[in-house]
Amino acid sequence: MLSRFTVTGINKAEEVVLLAYQLHEELFKLDLYITPKKLLSAEQVKFLETNWVNGETFEFGEASTLITPNLNADSILPDDIKSEETGKIRTKQNEWAYQLLTAKLWESYLLELDELKKRAAALIQYDRQLFDDSKAFWERVLEHRKERDISQSSLDKIKDDVNAIFEKLKTFRKTESVEFEQASAKLRDEIIAKIDAFKAGINEKSNFKELQEELKTLQNESRKSRYTKADDAQLKKAFDTVFHYINQQRNLFFNDKTAIRVKGLTEVIQKMETSLQRDKKDLEYLEKKANGNNLRSLELQLINVKKNLLNDTIASKEDKLKDIRSTLEKIQKPATKTANENSDTPLKPNESNG
């Protein structure tokens, strides 16, 4: 893209002037030489419009006025000058404004890259923030290349520097990864040893609710450390296994306890039924005896008293037997339901940290 062009205009004095625009991209500056055309020979005008525009040197004399228009202004044509070539001026202004903006953009990218290189040179360990910043920088550059704001040659100039940053980060990442895996494995083994010792201490006399709380505390403590995905999965499985084992042992405990109670109540019922049958036979005997002949009044009174005592005993035993059978019916429900009725619902192990 040419950095020079000329047009003609008319100033306030109604003089025809030659406007010679020159862009200094490296200085982000625009020069405009305004020269009355009558002070230029035909050869000079032709030279400016062709040779000078294409890069050759021309010495503007004292008759020329030099100003520096602002490319960001509405127009780079001075307010006191009119021109029939405003379309050309506007096109060039837009082209150069875009050219300078992309140049400034590229300059800012070079400064940003230089900062990234300094951070990479000072590395003593892997820096995730530097990786994220370098990745974001490269993606922005590629996006501008895609939109043709940056040339392929410019992209090629910084590609090796960006790759060098990533390679250095990769080297530190490998070292850190090995150290992290070793530290993770050590912590994993320590916690699994604690889990195994914890499980070994569980027995039928344990307080299952307290056990669950203790295991949950150990699990929460373990989450304060970082692990590899494999170690984290192994720990999660180990914790889940012991939580399940506690619930299993608790259910077995209550099942055994229920079985003992069922057996005891069944034996009591059998004994009471035997005793009740014996009382009923005694009552039947007294009934027959009371209906017999040759009984004296005192003997009959004694039999009636014994009958009343037996009736009271039988009624009391039947009430107790009814209560015991009702209790037995309740505790003969499924063991899992019985266990839940006698203790808290088992805690569900939480997901371990990632």
MORAQUI-V123954 format. One record per pair of residues at least 12 apart in sequence whose ideal C-beta (glycine too) atoms are under 7 Angstrom apart, sorted by the first residue. I is the first residue (numbers start at 1). J is the second residue. D is the distance in Angstrom with one decimal. If there is no record, write none. Layout:
BEGIN
I & J & D
I & J & D
END
This chain:
BEGIN
1 & 95 & 6.4
1 & 99 & 6.2
2 & 53 & 6.3
3 & 22 & 6.4
3 & 23 & 4.2
3 & 25 & 6.6
4 & 21 & 6.5
4 & 22 & 5.0
4 & 52 & 6.4
4 & 53 & 4.7
5 & 21 & 5.4
5 & 53 & 6.0
5 & 92 & 5.5
6 & 18 & 6.1
6 & 19 & 6.4
6 & 20 & 5.0
6 & 48 & 5.5
6 & 49 & 5.2
6 & 53 & 6.3
7 & 19 & 5.1
7 & 83 & 5.6
7 & 85 & 4.0
7 & 88 & 5.9
7 & 89 & 6.1
8 & 37 & 6.7
8 & 83 & 6.7
9 & 81 & 4.4
9 & 82 & 5.9
9 & 83 & 3.7
10 & 81 & 6.8
10 & 82 & 5.1
11 & 80 & 6.2
11 & 81 & 5.3
12 & 80 & 5.0
15 & 36 & 5.2
16 & 37 & 4.5
17 & 34 & 5.4
17 & 35 & 6.3
17 & 36 & 5.5
17 & 37 & 6.1
17 & 81 & 6.6
18 & 35 & 4.9
18 & 37 & 5.1
18 & 40 & 6.3
18 & 45 & 6.5
18 & 48 & 6.6
19 & 32 & 6.3
19 & 34 & 5.9
20 & 33 & 4.2
20 & 48 & 5.9
21 & 92 & 6.8
23 & 96 & 5.1
25 & 99 & 6.5
25 & 100 & 6.5
25 & 103 & 5.6
28 & 100 & 5.6
28 & 104 & 6.8
29 & 68 & 6.2
30 & 68 & 6.1
30 & 69 & 5.4
30 & 71 & 5.6
30 & 76 & 6.6
30 & 96 & 6.9
31 & 66 & 6.2
31 & 68 & 6.0
32 & 67 & 5.1
32 & 69 & 5.4
33 & 60 & 4.8
33 & 64 & 4.7
33 & 66 & 5.7
34 & 64 & 6.5
34 & 65 & 4.5
34 & 67 & 7.0
35 & 60 & 6.6
35 & 63 & 6.1
35 & 64 & 4.3
36 & 63 & 6.5
39 & 63 & 4.7
71 & 93 & 6.2
71 & 96 & 5.9
71 & 97 & 4.7
71 & 100 & 6.3
72 & 97 & 6.9
75 & 89 & 6.9
76 & 89 & 6.3
76 & 93 & 5.0
77 & 89 & 5.3
102 & 149 & 5.1
105 & 144 & 6.9
105 & 149 & 6.6
106 & 150 & 6.3
106 & 154 & 6.1
109 & 141 & 6.1
112 & 137 & 5.9
113 & 137 & 6.9
113 & 158 & 5.6
113 & 161 & 6.0
116 & 133 & 6.5
116 & 134 & 5.5
116 & 137 & 6.4
116 & 165 & 5.8
117 & 161 & 6.1
117 & 165 & 6.6
120 & 165 & 4.5
120 & 168 & 5.3
123 & 168 & 6.3
123 & 172 & 6.1
125 & 172 & 5.7
125 & 176 & 6.5
126 & 169 & 6.4
126 & 172 & 3.8
126 & 173 & 4.8
126 & 176 & 4.4
130 & 169 & 6.5
131 & 169 & 5.2
134 & 162 & 6.6
134 & 165 & 5.1
134 & 166 & 6.5
138 & 162 & 5.3
141 & 155 & 6.6
181 & 228 & 5.7
184 & 226 & 7.0
184 & 227 & 4.5
184 & 228 & 4.7
184 & 231 & 4.7
185 & 231 & 6.3
187 & 225 & 5.1
187 & 227 & 6.7
188 & 227 & 6.3
188 & 231 & 4.2
188 & 234 & 6.2
188 & 235 & 6.0
191 & 222 & 5.0
191 & 235 & 6.1
192 & 238 & 5.4
194 & 218 & 6.2
195 & 238 & 5.1
195 & 239 & 6.8
195 & 242 & 5.7
198 & 215 & 6.4
198 & 218 & 6.9
198 & 242 & 6.6
199 & 242 & 5.1
199 & 245 & 6.2
202 & 245 & 7.0
202 & 246 & 6.6
202 & 249 & 5.8
204 & 253 & 5.4
208 & 246 & 5.8
208 & 250 & 4.0
208 & 343 & 6.3
209 & 343 & 6.5
209 & 344 & 5.4
211 & 246 & 5.2
212 & 246 & 5.8
212 & 346 & 6.7
212 & 347 & 4.6
215 & 242 & 5.9
215 & 243 & 6.4
215 & 246 & 7.0
216 & 347 & 6.2
219 & 239 & 5.2
219 & 349 & 6.8
219 & 350 & 6.8
219 & 352 & 7.0
222 & 235 & 6.2
223 & 352 & 6.3
223 & 353 & 4.2
232 & 352 & 5.7
232 & 353 & 6.9
232 & 354 & 6.3
235 & 352 & 5.7
236 & 352 & 4.2
239 & 349 & 5.3
239 & 352 & 6.8
240 & 349 & 5.1
243 & 347 & 6.9
243 & 349 & 4.3
247 & 346 & 4.2
250 & 339 & 6.2
250 & 343 & 6.4
251 & 335 & 6.3
251 & 336 & 6.0
251 & 339 & 4.8
254 & 335 & 6.4
254 & 338 & 5.6
254 & 339 & 3.8
254 & 342 & 5.6
255 & 335 & 3.9
258 & 331 & 5.6
258 & 335 & 6.0
258 & 338 & 5.3
261 & 331 & 5.6
262 & 328 & 6.6
262 & 331 & 6.3
262 & 332 & 6.2
265 & 324 & 5.7
265 & 327 & 6.4
265 & 328 & 4.7
266 & 328 & 7.0
268 & 324 & 6.0
269 & 321 & 6.5
269 & 324 & 5.7
269 & 325 & 6.5
272 & 317 & 5.8
272 & 320 & 6.7
272 & 321 & 5.1
273 & 321 & 7.0
275 & 317 & 6.6
276 & 314 & 6.4
276 & 317 & 5.0
276 & 318 & 6.9
276 & 321 & 6.9
279 & 310 & 5.6
279 & 313 & 5.7
279 & 314 & 5.1
279 & 317 & 7.0
280 & 314 & 6.4
282 & 310 & 5.9
283 & 307 & 6.4
283 & 310 & 4.6
283 & 311 & 7.0
283 & 314 & 6.9
286 & 303 & 5.4
286 & 306 & 5.7
286 & 307 & 5.0
286 & 310 & 7.0
289 & 303 & 5.8
290 & 303 & 4.8
290 & 304 & 7.0
END
